[in-house]
């Protein structure tokens, strides 16, 4: 009911899950055709999280919705309510690989760290969107764009080749 009421106002939704099968944390994201503007955008938040911590593995993320998953919250919210930034954050109950490929156990502090890093990545992503919108407006008005940190298009171009290789 709340999503119906707020339709068009929900920026992002993250569904948190635990699992036993894989180590580390990773995300399932919404699926878009390669020509769609959101094809790369949905990969930015997981990429940012992976840049901030080795607890999260971008290479384990998947951005597709199989037939068996059409009734998951991620699929329903994306198609029925137009929430394109919808993720399932999966986290191992047991352990994660460190940068040196050593196995470390997840504990309360690591889960807390992942939560803080996810919040930071959401903030950074929002800043990227705002800066991209500012540049777009300046360009449309014929103004000389002021230098912002990094517009999304630049972020995507820098990581696009790597992203295409490791995203499923």
N, C-alpha and C positions, 0 to 999 in steps of 0.2 A: 504494500500500500504506500509506503514512504517513497519508494522509487517511482511509482506512478505519479505521486504528488510532486516530486522533484524532477520529473522528466526534463532532460536537457540541462539540468543543473548539477548532476553528479559528475565530477571530474574523473574520479578513479575509485575502484573498489578492489580490495585485496582480501581474498579468502585464505585463511591460514590452515594448513594441514600438516600432519606428521606422517612419516612413513618409515618402514623398516628396510626397504629394498636397496636404496641408493645411499651413499654417503653424501654429506654436505647438504646445502640448501640450494634450491633452484626454483624456477617458475614455469608455470604453464600460462601462456598468453593467448590472446584472441587471434584468430586467423584472418588474414586479408590477402587478396590477390596481389601479386608482385607490382602491378601498376597502380595500386591504391595508395593514397597519401599516408595512410596509417600502417602500411606494410613495414616500414622502418621505424616509425614512431613507437610502436608497441615494444620494440626491442631495446629502446633507449633506457628505460628504468632498470631492467635486469642488467644491462651493460654497466650502468653507473654503480649498481650495488656490487657487481663483481670487481669493479675497479677499486672499491673501498675496502674489500675484505676477501681473504682466501676461503672463508666459510662458505661463500656463495659461488657456485660454478655456472658461469654463463653457458658453457658448452653442453650442459645438461638440460638447458631450457628448451621447451618446445612451443611452437607457435602454430598449432593446428588443432582442429577439433574433429576427431574421428566420429563416425556414426554412433559408436557406443557412448560417446561423451556429449551428444547433442542435448541431453537433459541436465547437464551439470549447470551450476549457477553461472559459471563463466560463459557458457554458450548461450544460455537463456537471456542473461542480462545484456550481452552484446547484441543479439539479434532483436530481442523484444523491446528493449529500453534504450538502445543506442548508446550504451556505456562502452566506449571503445578501449578504455584503459582498465581492463578487468583482468585480474591475475589470480592464480592460485599459487601461493607461496608454500612449497613443500620443503619440509625440514626433517632431516634424519633424527630419529629418536636416539641414535647411538653415537655416531661419530662423523668426523669430517677429515679431509686430507688437508694438510698444511701446504704451504708453498713448496716445501722440500719433499712432498709426497709422503710425509709421516702421518699416521693415523692418530688423531687426538679425540678424546671423548667430548661430546657436547655436555655442557653443564649449564646451570642457571645463568651464570655470567655470560656465556657465549650466546645463549638465546637472547639475553638482554642487549648484548652488543649488536646482534643481528637486527633487532628491532630499532635500535638507535640509528644504525647505518641505513636501514630501509627508510626511516623518516628523513634522514639527511638527503638520500637519493631522490625522494619525492620532492623535497624542497628544491634541489638542484635542477630537477626536470622542469618544475614549474618556472624557475628563473629562465631556463632555456626557452620555454614557450613564450614567456613575456618578452624576452629580448627579440625573438624571431618576429613576433607581432609588431613590436616597435619598429624594427627594420622594414617590415612590409609596409607599414603605414608611411614611413618616411619616404620610401621608394615611390609609393603611389602618389604622394604629394609633390614629388619632384625635388625633395630636399636631399642634400648630401647626407648620407647616413652617418650618424655618430658611431664611434667604435663601441661595441658592447663586448661582453666576455666572449661567448661563442654561440652563434646562432645554430639552431638545430641542423640546418642544411650543411653547415661546415662540420658539425659533429658527425653527422651521418656520412659525409664524404670521406672523412678521415678513417672511420671504422667500417665502412661499407664492405670492403673486400673481406675482411676478417669475419664480419658478421655473417655474410652469405655462406662462408665455408662452414662455420660451426653451428649455425642454427638449424634445427630440424624442421 
